[in-house]
Amino acid sequence: MLDRGGRSDQWQLVGHGQTDADGRLRTLMPADAPLTPGPYRLVFDTGKYFELRGIRAFYPSVIILFEVEAAEAHYHVPLLISPFGYTTYRGS
């Protein structure tokens, strides 16, 4: 799920989807939807992901907050997960 907003009580859903067999989400937002500058929040349902695989996990969800800059049009935000940890970074 991708939300846009400022304060925690003012998020607006702008996209959602499910990862493919490669763990990628290629259709988070429509291709013609602009990314306007400001704060965004990605919410990953990691609990469901591991539950479907019969794996007990520590984190039921992972939330990534990031800022979109005016001149940037594309963002790649990888999430690397294991049942008991995760990491993320801004990809290219």
N, C-alpha and C positions, 0 to 999 in steps of 0.2 A: 504494500500500500504506500502511496506517495501522497503526502499532505503538504499544503503550502499555508503558511501563516506567520504569525509573529509571537504571540503569547500562547502558552500551552492550552488555553481555553478557546482559541480562535483558529484552529486548524481547519482547512477545507480540503476534502479529498479531490485530487486531480488525476489520479491514476491508480490502477491496481492490476494484479495478474498473478500468474503462477509460473515458476521457473520450469524450463524444459529439461530434457534428459541430460543436457550438458550443464545444468545449474544456472542457465542464463534466462533473463527475462527481457525479451526483445520487443515486447508490446506493452510496456508500462504506460505509455501515453501515445495518442495518435501522432503520426509522423508530422502533421501540420500544426500541432499544438505548440505554441511558443513557451519557452521557459523564461518567465519574467524574473528580474532580479529580486532577491530576498531570501528568507529562510525557508528551508524545506525539511521534511522529516520522512525518512524511509522506515517502515515498520515491517520486520520479517517475522513470520509466524514459525519460529524454529521449533517450538514444541510440537506442532502438528507434523512438521517435516520428520522429526525423529520418531514420533509416535507411529507414523505410517510404516516405519522401518523396524519397529519393535525395539527401539533403543531408548533407554531412560536418559534424559538430559537434564542439566541443571538450569539452563536459561529457557523459559517458555517463549520469550520473544526478544528480539534485538531491535533497538531503536537507534537510528543514525540521524543526527541533526547536521545539516550542512548549509552553506550559504552559496547562492548562485550569484555570480558577478554579471554585470551588464554586458560585457563583450563576449561572454562564453556561451556557446550554443549546445555543446554536447558534454555530458558527464557520464563517466564510467565509475561506479562505486561498488567495487567487489566486497563481498562478505565471505570470509573464510571461516568455517565453523567446524567444531568437534562437539561431542556431547557435553564437554565441560569447559569450553573456552571459545573465543572468537576474536578475529581481528579484521580490520577494514582499513582502506586507504583510498585515495583518489587515484584511479587508474588513468591510462591514456587512451 
